[in-house]
Amino acid sequence: MFPERDFPILLPEAPKLEILDVSGAPVLCQRSHPVGLPALRALTVSNLRVYDALLWDTLSLAPRLDSLVLRHKTERDLPNYATLRPPSLPISRLEVDEDVYFPVGGIDYPNLRSLRSWNMVHPGTMARTVTTVELEAIFILDVDQLRLFRVVEHVSLRGFDSPEQDIDLQELFTALLDPAEPMWPCLRHLELWNFESEVESGGLLDVVRARNLPPKRPGVSTVTPRPLEKVEFDTISVPGWVAAQLREILGDGCAVKMPDTRYLP
């Protein structure tokens, strides 16, 4: 087993390979790979344990990588083998599962536009360019970290699957309603899933009214955020009386769905 013996290079010559889905087998590259992955645009790694060093070796050999999906378990320590991370990654899409260690500091993501993460609470510099963010399994709502997504247009938030964990979204709504500096001024599409509606007291309705209806007191707000085009939620996240009034304002832009049973306790 590597590093006791030489790790096999299973892709010695694949200069035209554009899509690689690694599942259950360690098909990764070392820095000494003779060809690299010059045409690789999409990489998915799942259902196996991966040494952090080998993952970064593979990423360093893919200068045109656009989509990166990581659903593996990270093995951090690799004896006698240094982990070398590139200064930047060219990816525009990143999906990171909860068992993956993926650093946000020290690496630049200049092209990143779409981020999906399980419980990522510190997005760091990768938040600067992201326009679509999906945060799964939220059990702590850190509004200060969410503010870092300054140019985001589409946000999907899913609460953590626990009957003991009720997340109050009021702090989120308060930040979106801030008259001086409203959070996510470019937001056009908001999704809320798997939150307990008993702690939702109409804050979402206040946000939609503030962004989509003429102000009752002109001149109060110093910043005019973009109107919301679409709001989606399930029946456990938003009470029925709020959903009814949202439909009156947004029409077909308001989508109410049944809860996803995969996330119910």
MOCOR-V477821 format. One record per run of one state. SS is the DSSP state (H for helix, E for strand, - for the rest). FROM is the first residue (numbers start at 1). TO is the last residue. If there is no record, write none. Layout:
((SS | FROM | TO) (SS | FROM | TO))
This chain:
((- | 1 | 18) (E | 19 | 23) (- | 24 | 41) (E | 42 | 51) (H | 52 | 60) (- | 61 | 66) (E | 67 | 75) (- | 76 | 87) (E | 88 | 88) (- | 89 | 92) (E | 93 | 96) (- | 97 | 107) (E | 108 | 108) (- | 109 | 113) (E | 114 | 118) (- | 119 | 123) (H | 124 | 128) (- | 129 | 131) (E | 132 | 138) (- | 139 | 142) (H | 143 | 146) (- | 147 | 153) (E | 154 | 159) (- | 160 | 169) (H | 170 | 176) (- | 177 | 188) (E | 189 | 193) (- | 194 | 196) (H | 197 | 199) (- | 200 | 202) (H | 203 | 212) (- | 213 | 229) (E | 230 | 234) (- | 235 | 239) (H | 240 | 253) (E | 254 | 257) (- | 258 | 260) (H | 261 | 263) (- | 264 | 265))
